[in-house]
Amino acid sequence: MEIFGRRQSEIIDGIEVHGRAAFRARTREALELLRLSVLFGAARDHIAVIRQGRRSGMKAWAAKPTLTVGKATWRHSVVWYAGAIAHDAYHAKLYCDAKGGKHGKEPDNDAWTGVEAEKQCLAFQRRVLVELNADEEIISYLDRCAQNPTYQGQTTVLNVSKGQAGKNIA
């Protein structure tokens, strides 16, 4: 374990995990649960780093694909956190697949982000969570999200006609 200021780092299931002790413990629980899924390899193979942050997001293009996880996600239920890891790992998989198809050139954003990619990631997340016996409330929530997915890469929209800011919520 390495110490970086008040945060520490450790390797869990081949993934570097950076953050405070409570974050690392919760991430360990989520990865242990995710390990029960036959789809775990698809998640683990596309995330090199999971780090604690202010908000969640996937940096699939990084040399070490990095999932930053906000408090609302990692402090939620362990099954939800495991599903969130799977979801963002699938974004990274889509990016990796698209980049491979472009012979190493940067893929179009639509290949791994946006509405269609979000639908695929939600479907993958749902398969993982069903396999992990997530409760019906979580599965129903994902089903509702899939009907009208909002990609979270854009979180704030501006209503120019009225000069008001709002938030997209998936």
BALOBA-1460 file (C-alpha; in Angstrom, 3 decimals):
// residues 170
<rec num="1" residu="m" x="0.000" y="0.000" z="0.000"/>
<rec num="2" residu="e" x="1.308" y="3.443" z="-0.943"/>
<rec num="3" residu="i" x="0.505" y="6.660" z="0.859"/>
<rec num="4" residu="f" x="-0.340" y="9.833" z="-1.112"/>
<rec num="5" residu="g" x="-1.128" y="12.520" z="1.432"/>
<rec num="6" residu="r" x="-4.185" y="11.342" z="3.355"/>
<rec num="7" residu="r" x="-5.211" y="8.986" z="0.575"/>
<rec num="8" residu="q" x="-3.778" y="5.570" z="-0.020"/>
<rec num="9" residu="s" x="-3.559" y="3.173" z="-2.900"/>
<rec num="10" residu="e" x="-3.848" y="-0.596" z="-3.180"/>
<rec num="11" residu="i" x="-4.343" y="-3.237" z="-5.844"/>
<rec num="12" residu="i" x="-7.673" y="-5.084" z="-5.730"/>
<rec num="13" residu="d" x="-8.347" y="-7.789" z="-8.328"/>
<rec num="14" residu="g" x="-5.647" y="-6.301" z="-10.535"/>
<rec num="15" residu="i" x="-7.152" y="-2.797" z="-10.372"/>
<rec num="16" residu="e" x="-5.347" y="0.131" z="-8.706"/>
<rec num="17" residu="v" x="-7.696" y="1.673" z="-6.143"/>
<rec num="18" residu="h" x="-6.888" y="5.177" z="-4.867"/>
<rec num="19" residu="g" x="-8.741" y="6.882" z="-2.061"/>
<rec num="20" residu="r" x="-9.469" y="7.049" z="1.621"/>
<rec num="21" residu="a" x="-9.842" y="3.877" z="3.699"/>
<rec num="22" residu="a" x="-13.660" y="3.852" z="3.596"/>
<rec num="23" residu="f" x="-13.643" y="4.245" z="-0.192"/>
<rec num="24" residu="r" x="-11.113" y="1.458" z="-0.665"/>
<rec num="25" residu="a" x="-13.075" y="-0.854" z="1.639"/>
<rec num="26" residu="r" x="-16.339" y="-0.179" z="-0.216"/>
<rec num="27" residu="t" x="-14.609" y="-0.636" z="-3.583"/>
<rec num="28" residu="r" x="-13.191" y="-3.952" z="-2.362"/>
<rec num="29" residu="e" x="-16.729" y="-5.070" z="-1.383"/>
<rec num="30" residu="a" x="-18.125" y="-4.026" z="-4.774"/>
<rec num="31" residu="l" x="-15.352" y="-5.810" z="-6.668"/>
<rec num="32" residu="e" x="-15.789" y="-8.952" z="-4.535"/>
<rec num="33" residu="l" x="-19.482" y="-8.946" z="-5.408"/>
<rec num="34" residu="l" x="-18.753" y="-8.215" z="-9.062"/>
<rec num="35" residu="r" x="-16.324" y="-11.154" z="-9.081"/>
<rec num="36" residu="l" x="-19.379" y="-13.448" z="-8.639"/>
<rec num="37" residu="s" x="-20.575" y="-12.422" z="-12.110"/>
<rec num="38" residu="v" x="-19.390" y="-14.363" z="-15.160"/>
<rec num="39" residu="l" x="-19.159" y="-10.921" z="-16.769"/>
<rec num="40" residu="f" x="-16.534" y="-9.719" z="-14.250"/>
<rec num="41" residu="g" x="-13.677" y="-10.150" z="-16.726"/>
<rec num="42" residu="a" x="-15.328" y="-7.723" z="-19.133"/>
<rec num="43" residu="a" x="-15.350" y="-5.131" z="-16.359"/>
<rec num="44" residu="r" x="-11.910" y="-5.813" z="-14.907"/>
<rec num="45" residu="d" x="-10.207" y="-5.940" z="-18.296"/>
<rec num="46" residu="h" x="-11.281" y="-2.392" z="-19.191"/>
<rec num="47" residu="i" x="-10.555" y="-0.516" z="-15.963"/>
<rec num="48" residu="a" x="-6.994" y="-0.114" z="-14.697"/>
<rec num="49" residu="v" x="-7.671" y="2.442" z="-11.942"/>
<rec num="50" residu="i" x="-10.619" y="3.275" z="-9.700"/>
<rec num="51" residu="r" x="-10.194" y="6.472" z="-7.741"/>
<rec num="52" residu="q" x="-12.254" y="8.466" z="-5.302"/>
<rec num="53" residu="g" x="-13.453" y="11.796" z="-6.630"/>
<rec num="54" residu="r" x="-16.106" y="14.474" z="-6.365"/>
<rec num="55" residu="r" x="-18.222" y="13.019" z="-9.160"/>
<rec num="56" residu="s" x="-18.219" y="9.851" z="-11.192"/>
<rec num="57" residu="g" x="-16.844" y="9.508" z="-14.697"/>
<rec num="58" residu="m" x="-14.843" y="7.186" z="-16.933"/>
<rec num="59" residu="k" x="-11.607" y="8.273" z="-18.621"/>
<rec num="60" residu="a" x="-11.494" y="5.465" z="-21.171"/>
<rec num="61" residu="w" x="-8.847" y="7.252" z="-23.254"/>
<rec num="62" residu="a" x="-6.291" y="7.438" z="-20.441"/>
<rec num="63" residu="a" x="-3.123" y="5.326" z="-20.657"/>
<rec num="64" residu="k" x="-4.583" y="3.522" z="-17.644"/>
<rec num="65" residu="p" x="-8.383" y="3.664" z="-18.147"/>
<rec num="66" residu="t" x="-9.608" y="5.335" z="-14.964"/>
<rec num="67" residu="l" x="-12.987" y="5.289" z="-13.277"/>
<rec num="68" residu="t" x="-13.463" y="8.191" z="-10.875"/>
<rec num="69" residu="v" x="-16.252" y="7.501" z="-8.385"/>
<rec num="70" residu="g" x="-18.230" y="10.127" z="-6.511"/>
<rec num="71" residu="k" x="-19.635" y="9.766" z="-3.021"/>
<rec num="72" residu="a" x="-23.233" y="9.225" z="-4.158"/>
<rec num="73" residu="t" x="-22.169" y="6.076" z="-6.016"/>
<rec num="74" residu="w" x="-19.708" y="4.462" z="-3.632"/>
<rec num="75" residu="r" x="-21.818" y="5.180" z="-0.559"/>
<rec num="76" residu="h" x="-24.906" y="3.648" z="-2.187"/>
<rec num="77" residu="s" x="-25.551" y="-0.090" z="-1.786"/>
<rec num="78" residu="v" x="-22.705" y="-2.439" z="-2.649"/>
<rec num="79" residu="v" x="-24.770" y="-4.026" z="-5.428"/>
<rec num="80" residu="w" x="-25.448" y="-0.608" z="-6.974"/>
<rec num="81" residu="y" x="-21.742" y="0.291" z="-6.802"/>
<rec num="82" residu="a" x="-20.799" y="-3.038" z="-8.430"/>
<rec num="83" residu="g" x="-23.283" y="-2.327" z="-11.217"/>
<rec num="84" residu="a" x="-21.889" y="1.178" z="-11.671"/>
<rec num="85" residu="i" x="-18.388" y="-0.249" z="-12.078"/>
<rec num="86" residu="a" x="-19.707" y="-2.673" z="-14.694"/>
<rec num="87" residu="h" x="-21.559" y="0.148" z="-16.473"/>
<rec num="88" residu="d" x="-18.520" y="2.388" z="-16.791"/>
<rec num="89" residu="a" x="-16.266" y="-0.540" z="-17.673"/>
<rec num="90" residu="y" x="-18.563" y="-1.130" z="-20.626"/>
<rec num="91" residu="h" x="-18.056" y="2.475" z="-21.763"/>
<rec num="92" residu="a" x="-14.309" y="1.744" z="-21.671"/>
<rec num="93" residu="k" x="-14.861" y="-1.495" z="-23.623"/>
<rec num="94" residu="l" x="-16.810" y="0.371" z="-26.301"/>
<rec num="95" residu="y" x="-13.990" y="2.922" z="-26.517"/>
<rec num="96" residu="c" x="-11.329" y="0.210" z="-26.753"/>
<rec num="97" residu="d" x="-13.272" y="-1.715" z="-29.405"/>
<rec num="98" residu="a" x="-13.838" y="1.431" z="-31.464"/>
<rec num="99" residu="k" x="-10.201" y="2.497" z="-31.206"/>
<rec num="100" residu="g" x="-9.089" y="-0.959" z="-32.335"/>
<rec num="101" residu="g" x="-11.387" y="-0.682" z="-35.337"/>
<rec num="102" residu="k" x="-9.797" y="2.667" z="-36.228"/>
<rec num="103" residu="h" x="-6.289" y="1.125" z="-36.091"/>
<rec num="104" residu="g" x="-5.295" y="3.051" z="-32.984"/>
<rec num="105" residu="k" x="-6.762" y="6.409" z="-34.015"/>
<rec num="106" residu="e" x="-9.138" y="8.153" z="-31.643"/>
<rec num="107" residu="p" x="-12.680" y="6.894" z="-32.202"/>
<rec num="108" residu="d" x="-15.695" y="9.132" z="-32.663"/>
<rec num="109" residu="n" x="-17.319" y="10.031" z="-29.345"/>
<rec num="110" residu="d" x="-20.558" y="8.376" z="-30.442"/>
<rec num="111" residu="a" x="-18.750" y="5.042" z="-30.492"/>
<rec num="112" residu="w" x="-18.561" y="4.973" z="-26.700"/>
<rec num="113" residu="t" x="-20.626" y="7.891" z="-25.336"/>
<rec num="114" residu="g" x="-24.013" y="9.367" z="-26.085"/>
<rec num="115" residu="v" x="-27.481" y="7.862" z="-26.110"/>
<rec num="116" residu="e" x="-26.806" y="4.652" z="-28.072"/>
<rec num="117" residu="a" x="-23.696" y="3.811" z="-26.059"/>
<rec num="118" residu="e" x="-25.590" y="4.585" z="-22.856"/>
<rec num="119" residu="k" x="-28.281" y="2.082" z="-23.865"/>
<rec num="120" residu="q" x="-25.621" y="-0.595" z="-24.337"/>
<rec num="121" residu="c" x="-23.973" y="0.217" z="-21.004"/>
<rec num="122" residu="l" x="-27.315" y="0.158" z="-19.184"/>
<rec num="123" residu="a" x="-28.102" y="-3.220" z="-20.777"/>
<rec num="124" residu="f" x="-24.728" y="-4.604" z="-19.641"/>
<rec num="125" residu="q" x="-25.224" y="-3.162" z="-16.146"/>
<rec num="126" residu="r" x="-28.684" y="-4.737" z="-16.014"/>
<rec num="127" residu="r" x="-27.341" y="-8.175" z="-17.036"/>
<rec num="128" residu="v" x="-24.700" y="-7.985" z="-14.320"/>
<rec num="129" residu="l" x="-27.177" y="-6.860" z="-11.666"/>
<rec num="130" residu="v" x="-29.729" y="-9.537" z="-12.574"/>
<rec num="131" residu="e" x="-26.946" y="-12.109" z="-12.321"/>
<rec num="132" residu="l" x="-26.048" y="-10.693" z="-8.890"/>
<rec num="133" residu="n" x="-29.697" y="-10.939" z="-7.768"/>
<rec num="134" residu="a" x="-30.202" y="-7.192" z="-7.380"/>
<rec num="135" residu="d" x="-33.618" y="-6.253" z="-6.051"/>
<rec num="136" residu="e" x="-36.472" y="-5.423" z="-8.397"/>
<rec num="137" residu="e" x="-36.366" y="-1.721" z="-7.490"/>
<rec num="138" residu="i" x="-32.853" y="-1.374" z="-8.927"/>
<rec num="139" residu="i" x="-33.711" y="-3.377" z="-12.041"/>
<rec num="140" residu="s" x="-36.866" y="-1.302" z="-12.600"/>
<rec num="141" residu="y" x="-34.842" y="1.897" z="-12.224"/>
<rec num="142" residu="l" x="-32.407" y="0.731" z="-14.910"/>
<rec num="143" residu="d" x="-35.312" y="-0.216" z="-17.166"/>
<rec num="144" residu="r" x="-36.734" y="3.297" z="-16.807"/>
<rec num="145" residu="c" x="-33.322" y="4.822" z="-17.563"/>
<rec num="146" residu="a" x="-32.995" y="2.675" z="-20.684"/>
<rec num="147" residu="q" x="-36.290" y="4.029" z="-22.056"/>
<rec num="148" residu="n" x="-34.860" y="7.531" z="-22.273"/>
<rec num="149" residu="p" x="-31.133" y="7.375" z="-21.470"/>
<rec num="150" residu="t" x="-29.204" y="10.511" z="-20.641"/>
<rec num="151" residu="y" x="-25.460" y="10.237" z="-21.022"/>
<rec num="152" residu="q" x="-23.916" y="11.701" z="-17.878"/>
<rec num="153" residu="g" x="-20.877" y="13.192" z="-19.624"/>
<rec num="154" residu="q" x="-22.973" y="16.362" z="-19.984"/>
<rec num="155" residu="t" x="-24.501" y="17.171" z="-16.607"/>
<rec num="156" residu="t" x="-25.556" y="20.783" z="-16.931"/>
<rec num="157" residu="v" x="-27.698" y="22.272" z="-19.647"/>
<rec num="158" residu="l" x="-28.446" y="25.931" z="-20.138"/>
<rec num="159" residu="n" x="-31.935" y="27.059" z="-21.054"/>
<rec num="160" residu="v" x="-30.793" y="29.927" z="-23.256"/>
<rec num="161" residu="s" x="-34.268" y="31.326" z="-23.875"/>
<rec num="162" residu="k" x="-34.886" y="31.803" z="-20.161"/>
<rec num="163" residu="g" x="-31.274" y="32.088" z="-18.976"/>
<rec num="164" residu="q" x="-31.722" y="29.285" z="-16.462"/>
<rec num="165" residu="a" x="-29.410" y="26.374" z="-15.749"/>
<rec num="166" residu="g" x="-30.736" y="22.898" z="-15.075"/>
<rec num="167" residu="k" x="-29.398" y="19.398" z="-14.536"/>
<rec num="168" residu="n" x="-29.921" y="16.257" z="-16.558"/>
<rec num="169" residu="i" x="-30.649" y="13.320" z="-14.292"/>
<rec num="170" residu="a" x="-30.504" y="9.734" z="-15.465"/>
